Amino acid sequence: MTLPTPVHLRQVRDGNLQSLLLALLDGPASRAELAQRTGLTKATVASLVEPLLRHHILTEDPLVNTGRGRPSRPLRFSEAAPVAIGAEVNVRHLAVTVQRLDGATVAETRIDIDNRHRDADDLVARLAELIESVSAASVRESLGVGLAVPGIVHDGTVVHAPNVPGLIDIRIGDRLAAALRQPTVAVDNEANLAALAHVWPRRLAGDDFVYVSGDVGIGAGIVLGGDLFRGRSGFAGELGHVIIERTGRPCTCGGHGCVEQYAGLHAILTAAGRPTLEALRLALAQGQTQDLSAVDAAGTALGTALVSLINVCDVATVVLGGSYATFFDDLAPAVRAALDVGVLAARRPVGLAVSPLGDNAVVRGAAALVTRRCCLAPESLLTAMASGR
Ligand SMILES: [Zn+2]
């Protein structure tokens, strides 16, 4: 008879397994190097590695002779390892990505469709079809599905989605899970997940930053101490409704003078007199004065709102994504100027950077919901593999 492992020993093993997986996210390493990176003994590393190899989560390279000491066999995440699926509902597209545990992309797809008037059943059916077609092509086991939506999510229910109202009051993750015959689908707001993609599996913007995307609205994901800050009910990061002019332009939220009405993509296109983002980008590339001044005015407005945010939470960096990433060079000088004037911690200037993930940040963050859970709670990873799921 095998006695069950006592709870505290299981917790220690889980903690060690987590350290090992995190160490491997920094790159392939031999057992000896992993012992060094984690502070675990070589014997402990060897015992942890064995089930990961057996379940094809890790793979072992051929012997490498470095010329020093004994030849070693680097371990890395396996090409055949199970994968996480990220999905995204955007106002104007649906996207799916298939990611390995180390964040490597196995497959990615996007279809441009207008989702503003689509209902939840239609969205779920289209997402399920897209996910099944992409994941069937990748021929690997699935670790789970994460979903990004253009709205606020509280306890699994979409509570606010001004641009895709068909999602409101819907437990969209549960509906998609049922359609895919998965136990669960984790769901969160698009800006939060875009921010998460800059934290997991690699820190792309440090430990304390705000990710800001300009699309139909302005969304922000706040990362403090390496963790996403969602607030009490998921509304943290509603930067678009920071008031920059108390008796200013009326806003969709019922208030006046929200920054979205000055620096949102719709406001910029209206000021520039351009019908689409592509037309604006073309005009900016040609140096058209009206377009440059529309973007400059938006930069000043955005910078003004960011000053309030940074003076409250003192983050080190602002990362601009979404449509802002596509005209960053024209937008950044005015944002920079506003930050330099308004941020009180002026001795340590706030960094201003364009998102290295571009258009893919949101959908990659949706996959990161799954890969992060698997690395931080690795026992669930092994259980899933053992049950053949
Ligand atoms: Zn507003």
Boltz pocket constraint, residues with backbone or C-beta under 6 A from the ligand:
constraints:
  - pocket:
      binder: B
      contacts: [[A, 240], [A, 241], [A, 251], [A, 252], [A, 253], [A, 254], [A, 255], [A, 256], [A, 258], [A, 260]]
      max_distance: 6.0
